[in-house]
């Protein structure tokens, strides 16, 4: 929506980065608090609450009044943050929902924006979230069991998983990896459509199709990388290779030109999507492997906190590069370098 919503709000399309940063600040809070809420109320009830918060946030954003748009971003983030967790391939299958949603967004949202305006499109997406909250109600009896009414839901208790990660060198390494990789992922997803319009002079609809193709590639990538990590390569090695892939893809944006043939553009988007958005399943499986016995959920939640932190910080840096006169290609390349460096470290350094 950014190429249309930005000018309508009186800001550049790249300002979507601030919206994303605020949203994921909310996600950090929602993710950290999820464990206690799930233990007390159950994963389905918490998921329903998250979906309803997404509706509320999108409704606020649809007001087209900048202060409410930013508040809406935070509310959406709080709703998006709780991700009740359930090996490499299994996690990868579970995680395909994220890019699959990106496929739908890339394929449908541009057409909806042109047909109904970005405000009504945002509201429609929120209504879909609410409909899903109603649709999953019947499965509560199966999954919302063994609840603990006394489970702690304070912020102090919520951030205990972060302390667990900070005390473990192996988990700290994974947290840094997810901080960097999450940042590269969010720059791809957040700015790709605007980058395509700016650098390749594509229409909004065609840019959305390229975005959808990149997300299809990420769905396939998550499954393939997960299977390879289980059968052929160590998960650490797979994560290292994915870091190299996303870093090289980000550097390739420096060569972006409007005269790129269509096959090259779609190949670039597919490779970037498969690596920058395809790492999550292998990462979560590796965190589960190295977590202290009986503390997989806490270790996963603590590492995801740092993933969201990277997602908050990186769009702000991306926007700073643009504000200083840099291009989208330069911003992508600069923020892809840490991914390249982390990938090389994972490949070259033995596990501590």
FENKATA-V539053 format. One record per pair of residues at least 12 apart in sequence whose ideal C-beta (glycine too) atoms are under 8 Angstrom apart, sorted by the first residue. I is the first residue (numbers start at 0). GAP is how many residues later the second one is. D is the distance in Angstrom with one decimal. If there is no record, write none. Layout:
I&GAP&D ; I&GAP&D
This chain:
0&15&7.9 ; 0&108&6.3 ; 0&112&5.7 ; 0&117&4.6 ; 0&120&6.6 ; 0&121&7.0 ; 1&12&7.7 ; 1&13&7.8 ; 1&14&3.9 ; 1&188&7.9 ; 1&191&6.8 ; 1&192&5.5 ; 2&190&6.5 ; 2&191&5.7 ; 2&194&5.7 ; 2&201&5.9 ; 2&204&7.9 ; 3&109&5.2 ; 3&114&5.1 ; 3&200&7.1 ; 4&108&8.0 ; 4&113&4.3 ; 7&56&6.6 ; 7&110&6.8 ; 8&55&6.6 ; 8&57&5.8 ; 8&60&6.7 ; 9&56&7.7 ; 10&55&7.9 ; 12&181&4.6 ; 13&177&7.0 ; 13&180&6.4 ; 13&304&7.7 ; 13&305&5.8 ; 13&308&5.2 ; 14&304&7.2 ; 15&174&5.9 ; 15&175&7.5 ; 15&178&7.3 ; 15&299&8.0 ; 16&173&6.1 ; 16&174&7.3 ; 16&298&3.4 ; 16&299&6.6 ; 16&301&5.6 ; 16&302&4.4 ; 17&52&7.6 ; 17&297&7.2 ; 17&298&7.3 ; 17&301&6.8 ; 18&42&8.0 ; 18&50&7.0 ; 18&51&7.1 ; 18&54&4.7 ; 19&53&7.5 ; 19&166&6.3 ; 19&170&5.1 ; 19&291&7.2 ; 19&295&4.9 ; 20&290&7.8 ; 20&291&4.9 ; 20&292&7.5 ; 20&294&4.9 ; 20&295&5.4 ; 21&48&5.6 ; 21&51&4.2 ; 21&52&5.3 ; 21&55&6.9 ; 22&34&8.0 ; 22&50&4.3 ; 22&51&6.7 ; 22&53&5.2 ; 22&54&3.8 ; 22&57&7.1 ; 23&53&5.6 ; 23&162&7.4 ; 23&284&5.0 ; 23&287&4.2 ; 23&288&4.6 ; 24&49&6.6 ; 24&52&6.3 ; 24&283&8.0 ; 24&287&5.2 ; 25&47&7.3 ; 25&48&4.2 ; 25&49&6.7 ; 25&50&6.9 ; 25&51&2.6 ; 25&52&4.2 ; 25&53&7.8 ; 25&54&7.5 ; 25&55&6.4 ; 26&50&4.2 ; 26&51&7.2 ; 26&53&5.2 ; 26&54&3.8 ; 26&281&4.8 ; 26&284&7.4 ; 27&49&7.9 ; 27&53&6.8 ; 27&277&5.9 ; 27&280&4.3 ; 27&281&6.3 ; 27&284&6.8 ; 28&48&7.7 ; 28&49&6.0 ; 28&52&6.4 ; 29&20&7.2 ; 29&47&6.6 ; 29&48&4.4 ; 29&49&6.8 ; 29&50&6.7 ; 29&51&2.2 ; 29&52&5.0 ; 30&50&4.1 ; 30&51&6.7 ; 30&52&6.8 ; 30&270&6.4 ; 30&273&5.2 ; 30&274&5.9 ; 30&277&5.8 ; 31&49&7.8 ; 31&123&7.6 ; 31&126&4.3 ; 31&127&5.5 ; 31&129&7.2 ; 31&130&6.9 ; 31&269&6.9 ; 31&273&5.5 ; 32&48&7.7 ; 32&49&7.3 ; 32&120&6.7 ; 32&122&7.1 ; 32&125&4.2 ; 33&12&6.7 ; 33&47&6.6 ; 33&48&3.7 ; 33&49&6.8 ; 33&50&6.5 ; 33&267&6.7 ; 34&123&7.0 ; 34&126&7.0 ; 34&262&6.4 ; 34&263&7.0 ; 34&266&5.6 ; 35&115&5.0 ; 35&116&5.1 ; 35&117&4.0 ; 35&118&7.6 ; 35&121&5.7 ; 35&122&6.2 ; 36&12&8.0 ; 36&45&6.5 ; 36&114&8.0 ; 36&116&5.8 ; 37&44&7.1 ; 37&46&4.9 ; 38&108&7.0 ; 38&109&4.9 ; 38&112&3.6 ; 39&107&6.3 ; 39&108&6.1 ; 39&109&6.2 ; 39&110&7.9 ; 39&111&4.2 ; 39&113&6.2 ; 40&103&7.2 ; 40&106&6.8 ; 41&98&6.7 ; 41&101&6.5 ; 41&102&2.7 ; 41&103&7.3 ; 41&105&5.7 ; 42&41&3.7 ; 42&100&5.7 ; 42&101&6.8 ; 43&92&5.9 ; 43&93&7.6 ; 43&95&5.9 ; 43&96&4.5 ; 43&99&5.1 ; 43&100&5.1 ; 44&95&6.5 ; 44&99&5.7 ; 45&36&5.2 ; 45&38&6.3 ; 46&35&7.2 ; 46&37&6.7 ; 46&86&7.6 ; 46&89&6.6 ; 47&85&4.3 ; 47&88&6.6 ; 47&89&7.0 ; 48&30&7.4 ; 48&33&7.8 ; 49&28&7.9 ; 49&29&4.2 ; 49&30&6.6 ; 49&31&7.5 ; 49&32&5.1 ; 50&28&6.7 ; 50&78&4.4 ; 50&79&6.4 ; 50&81&5.6 ; 50&82&3.9 ; 51&27&7.2 ; 51&77&7.4 ; 51&78&6.2 ; 51&81&5.6 ; 52&22&5.6 ; 52&23&7.1 ; 52&25&5.6 ; 52&26&2.9 ; 53&21&7.9 ; 53&22&5.4 ; 53&25&4.3 ; 53&26&6.6 ; 53&72&6.2 ; 53&75&4.3 ; 54&71&3.8 ; 54&72&6.8 ; 54&74&5.0 ; 54&75&4.6 ; 54&78&8.0 ; 55&16&7.7 ; 55&19&5.4 ; 55&23&7.7 ; 55&70&7.6 ; 56&14&7.9 ; 56&15&4.3 ; 56&16&6.8 ; 56&17&7.4 ; 56&18&3.5 ; 56&19&3.4 ; 56&20&7.6 ; 56&21&7.9 ; 56&22&6.4 ; 56&69&7.5 ; 57&14&6.5 ; 57&18&6.5 ; 57&64&4.7 ; 57&65&6.3 ; 57&67&5.8 ; 57&68&3.4 ; 57&71&7.4 ; 58&13&7.2 ; 58&63&7.8 ; 58&64&6.1 ; 58&67&5.6 ; 59&12&3.2 ; 59&15&6.3 ; 60&12&6.8 ; 60&15&7.5 ; 60&61&5.3 ; 61&57&4.4 ; 61&58&7.2 ; 61&60&4.4 ; 61&61&4.6 ; 61&64&7.6 ; 62&56&7.8 ; 63&55&5.6 ; 78&50&8.0 ; 80&227&7.1 ; 82&221&7.3 ; 84&199&7.7 ; 84&211&7.8 ; 84&212&5.9 ; 84&215&5.4 ; 84&216&7.6 ; 86&143&6.7 ; 86&198&4.5 ; 86&201&6.5 ; 86&202&7.2 ; 87&137&7.6 ; 87&138&4.2 ; 87&139&7.5 ; 87&141&3.9 ; 87&142&4.7 ; 87&147&5.9 ; 87&150&7.7 ; 87&193&6.1 ; 87&194&5.1 ; 87&197&4.0 ; 87&198&7.8 ; 88&134&7.1 ; 88&137&4.0 ; 88&138&5.2 ; 88&140&7.8 ; 88&141&5.3 ; 88&192&7.5 ; 89&136&7.6 ; 89&195&7.5 ; 90&135&6.6 ; 90&189&7.6 ; 90&190&4.1 ; 90&191&7.4 ; 90&193&4.3 ; 90&194&4.6 ; 90&197&7.5 ; 91&130&4.3 ; 91&131&5.5 ; 91&133&6.6 ; 91&134&2.9 ; 91&135&7.7 ; 91&188&7.7 ; 91&189&2.8 ; 91&190&6.8 ; 91&193&7.8 ; 92&129&7.8 ; 92&130&6.6 ; 92&133&7.3 ; 92&188&7.4 ; 93&187&7.1 ; 94&127&5.6 ; 94&185&4.6 ; 94&186&4.5 ; 94&189&7.0 ; 95&123&4.8 ; 95&126&5.4 ; 95&127&6.7 ; 95&185&7.9 ; 97&179&7.4 ; 97&182&7.1 ; 98&116&4.3 ; 98&117&7.6 ; 98&119&3.9 ; 98&120&4.8 ; 98&123&7.0 ; 98&174&7.2 ; 98&178&5.3 ; 98&179&7.8 ; 99&115&7.3 ; 99&119&5.7 ; 101&87&6.2 ; 101&109&7.1 ; 101&110&7.4 ; 101&112&7.8 ; 101&113&3.6 ; 101&116&7.2 ; 101&175&7.4 ; 102&109&4.9 ; 102&112&4.3 ; 102&113&5.5 ; 102&116&7.0 ; 103&108&7.9 ; 104&103&7.9 ; 104&106&7.5 ; 104&107&7.8 ; 104&110&7.9 ; 105&87&7.6 ; 105&102&4.6 ; 105&103&6.8 ; 105&104&7.6 ; 105&105&3.4 ; 105&106&3.3 ; 105&107&7.8 ; 105&108&7.6 ; 105&109&6.0 ; 106&101&6.5 ; 106&102&6.8 ; 106&105&4.4 ; 108&12&6.2 ; 108&16&7.8 ; 108&99&6.6 ; 109&83&7.7 ; 109&94&4.6 ; 109&95&4.8 ; 109&97&7.2 ; 109&98&3.6 ; 110&94&6.1 ; 110&97&7.5 ; 111&12&6.8 ; 112&91&7.2 ; 113&90&6.8 ; 113&91&7.1 ; 158&146&7.9 ; 159&138&6.9 ; 160&137&4.2 ; 160&138&6.9 ; 160&139&7.9 ; 160&140&4.2 ; 160&141&3.4 ; 160&144&7.0 ; 161&140&4.9 ; 161&143&5.2 ; 161&144&8.0 ; 162&139&7.6 ; 163&128&7.6 ; 163&131&6.6 ; 163&134&5.3 ; 163&135&6.1 ; 163&138&5.2 ; 164&134&6.7 ; 164&137&3.7 ; 164&138&5.8 ; 164&140&7.6 ; 164&141&7.1 ; 165&136&8.0 ; 167&122&7.9 ; 167&124&7.5 ; 167&131&7.8 ; 168&183&5.4 ; 169&120&4.7 ; 169&181&7.1 ; 169&182&6.2 ; 170&116&7.0 ; 170&119&6.6 ; 170&120&7.1 ; 170&128&5.8 ; 170&131&7.0 ; 170&132&6.5 ; 172&179&7.1 ; 173&109&6.9 ; 173&112&6.4 ; 173&113&5.4 ; 173&116&7.1 ; 173&129&5.5 ; 174&127&7.2 ; 174&128&5.0 ; 174&130&8.0 ; 174&131&4.0 ; 175&130&7.3 ; 175&166&7.0 ; 176&62&6.4 ; 176&66&7.6 ; 176&106&6.9 ; 176&165&5.5 ; 176&169&7.0 ; 177&105&6.0 ; 177&125&5.6 ; 177&126&7.3 ; 177&128&5.7 ; 177&129&4.1 ; 177&132&6.8 ; 178&127&4.7 ; 178&128&6.6 ; 178&130&6.0 ; 178&131&3.7 ; 179&63&7.7 ; 179&130&6.3 ; 179&158&4.6 ; 179&159&5.6 ; 179&162&4.9 ; 180&61&7.5 ; 180&62&6.8 ; 180&65&7.0 ; 180&95&7.5 ; 180&98&5.3 ; 180&102&7.2 ; 180&126&7.8 ; 180&129&7.5 ; 180&158&6.2 ; 180&161&7.2 ; 181&124&7.9 ; 181&125&4.1 ; 181&126&7.1 ; 181&128&4.0 ; 181&129&4.9 ; 181&132&7.6 ; 182&127&4.1 ; 182&128&6.4 ; 182&130&6.7 ; 182&131&3.2 ; 182&152&6.3 ; 182&155&7.4 ; 182&156&8.0 ; 183&62&5.0 ; 183&63&7.7 ; 183&66&6.4 ; 183&92&4.9 ; 183&130&7.5 ; 183&151&6.3 ; 183&152&6.0 ; 183&154&7.7 ; 183&155&4.6 ; 184&61&7.9 ; 184&91&4.9 ; 184&92&5.2 ; 184&94&7.7 ; 184&126&7.6 ; 185&124&7.7 ; 185&125&4.5 ; 185&128&5.9 ; 185&129&6.2 ; 186&63&7.9 ; 186&127&5.9 ; 186&128&6.8 ; 186&131&5.4 ; 186&144&7.4 ; 186&145&6.4 ; 186&148&5.6 ; 187&26&7.2 ; 187&84&5.8 ; 187&85&6.8 ; 187&88&4.7 ; 187&89&6.6 ; 188&88&6.9 ; 189&125&5.9 ; 189&128&7.9 ; 190&127&6.7 ; 190&137&6.4 ; 190&140&7.8 ; 190&141&7.7 ; 191&15&7.7 ; 191&18&7.4 ; 191&19&5.3 ; 191&22&6.6 ; 191&77&7.3 ; 192&14&4.6 ; 192&15&6.3 ; 192&18&5.4 ; 193&134&7.2 ; 194&58&7.3 ; 194&61&7.7 ; 194&133&4.3 ; 194&134&7.8 ; 194&137&7.3 ; 195&14&5.7 ; 195&15&7.6 ; 195&69&8.0 ; 197&130&5.8 ; 198&54&7.8 ; 198&57&4.5 ; 198&58&7.6 ; 198&59&7.1 ; 198&128&7.6 ; 198&129&6.0 ; 198&130&6.6 ; 199&56&6.8 ; 199&57&7.9 ; 199&58&5.3 ; 199&60&6.7 ; 199&65&6.6 ; 200&57&5.2 ; 209&55&6.4 ; 209&56&6.5 ; 209&59&5.0 ; 210&58&7.4 ; 212&53&5.5 ; 212&56&5.6 ; 212&57&6.1 ; 212&60&7.6 ; 213&55&4.0 ; 213&56&6.1 ; 213&58&6.2 ; 213&59&3.2 ; 213&63&7.5 ; 214&58&5.8 ; 214&62&6.9 ; 215&54&7.8 ; 215&57&7.7 ; 216&52&7.4 ; 216&53&3.8 ; 216&54&7.3 ; 216&56&4.3 ; 216&57&4.3 ; 216&61&7.7 ; 217&55&4.2 ; 217&56&5.6 ; 217&58&7.6 ; 217&59&3.6 ; 217&60&4.8 ; 219&54&6.8 ; 220&52&7.2 ; 220&53&3.3 ; 220&54&6.8 ; 220&56&7.3 ; 220&57&3.1 ; 221&55&7.8 ; 221&56&4.8 ; 221&58&6.7 ; 221&59&4.9 ; 222&58&8.0 ; 223&54&7.9 ; 224&13&5.7 ; 224&17&6.6 ; 224&53&5.5 ; 224&54&7.1 ; 224&56&6.9 ; 224&57&5.3 ; 225&55&4.6 ; 225&56&5.9 ; 225&59&7.2 ; 228&53&4.8 ; 228&56&6.8 ; 234&47&5.3 ; 234&50&5.9 ; 234&51&4.2 ; 234&54&6.9 ; 235&50&6.5 ; 235&110&5.5 ; 235&115&6.1 ; 236&109&7.4 ; 236&110&6.5 ; 237&44&5.0 ; 238&40&6.3 ; 238&43&5.8 ; 238&44&6.2 ; 238&47&6.6 ; 238&104&7.4 ; 238&107&5.4 ; 239&103&4.8 ; 239&104&7.1 ; 239&105&7.6 ; 239&106&3.4 ; 239&107&3.7 ; 240&102&6.8 ; 240&106&7.1 ; 241&33&5.1 ; 241&36&6.6 ; 241&37&4.5 ; 241&40&7.3 ; 241&101&6.7 ; 242&36&7.8 ; 242&96&5.0 ; 242&97&6.5 ; 242&98&7.9 ; 242&99&4.9 ; 242&100&2.1 ; 242&101&7.2 ; 242&103&6.4 ; 243&96&6.2 ; 243&99&4.2 ; 243&100&6.8 ; 243&103&7.5 ; 244&26&6.9 ; 244&29&7.5 ; 244&30&3.4 ; 244&31&8.0 ; 244&98&7.6 ; 245&26&7.0 ; 245&29&4.1 ; 245&30&4.1 ; 245&33&7.6 ; 245&90&6.5 ; 245&93&4.7 ; 245&94&7.9 ; 245&97&7.6 ; 246&89&4.8 ; 246&90&6.4 ; 246&91&7.9 ; 246&92&4.2 ; 246&93&2.7 ; 246&94&7.6 ; 246&96&6.2 ; 247&88&7.8 ; 247&92&6.9 ; 248&19&7.0 ; 248&22&5.4 ; 248&23&3.9 ; 248&26&6.0 ; 248&27&6.6 ; 248&87&7.0 ; 249&22&7.4 ; 249&26&7.6 ; 249&82&4.7 ; 249&83&5.6 ; 249&85&6.7 ; 249&86&2.2 ; 249&87&7.6 ; 249&89&6.7 ; 249&90&7.9 ; 250&82&4.9 ; 250&85&5.7 ; 250&86&7.6 ; 250&89&7.5 ; 251&16&6.1 ; 251&20&7.8 ; 252&75&6.9 ; 252&76&4.1 ; 252&79&4.0 ; 252&80&5.9 ; 252&83&7.9 ; 253&75&4.8 ; 253&76&6.9 ; 253&78&7.9 ; 253&79&5.1 ; 254&74&7.7 ; 255&72&7.9 ; 255&73&5.2 ; 275&63&7.6 ; 282&20&7.9 ; 283&16&6.2 ; 286&12&5.5 ; 286&13&5.5 ; 286&16&5.2 ; 287&12&6.8 ; 313&21&6.0 ; 316&18&6.5 ; 317&13&4.8 ; 317&17&6.1 ; 320&13&6.1 ; 320&14&8.0
